[in-house]
Amino acid sequence: MNILVVDDEPAMRRLEARWIEGAGHRCRQAASAAEALELLEAEPADLVVLDIGLPDMDGYEVVRVLKEDKKFSSGLIALTGYAQPEDKERAYKVGFHVHCTKPVGLKELEAAFQKLPSASAR
């Protein structure tokens, strides 16, 4: 899969990318919402792993922008420190397919990949 990891915390972003690449996937990285949107415009991804607490635009708004593009069909995983029930509900309501709470390990990230709906169901 072609995966985009969006996280403003450099150490977390690099760790996620290392895990993803170690699992045999291609991984691009973005440190902000603007950078993520730019990368996705240039080349779509099969999956976006997105932090909600970004400095320039929160992850919920990023998903809203992406969903406005009728051609957008990537899987969406929220990987965030926002872990309250209302945070999870909001994530699903806006369009995330899976919600993972930081800190997350490799096994949890792999399990999140398995929870994604098939591309045709997105």
ABEGO torsion letter per residue (X at the ends): XBBBBBBABAAAAAAAAAAAAAAGBBBBBBABAAAAAAAAAABBBABBBBBABBAABBAAAAAAAAAABAABABBBBBBBABABAAAAAAAAAAGBABBBBOBBBAAAAAAAAAABBBAAAX
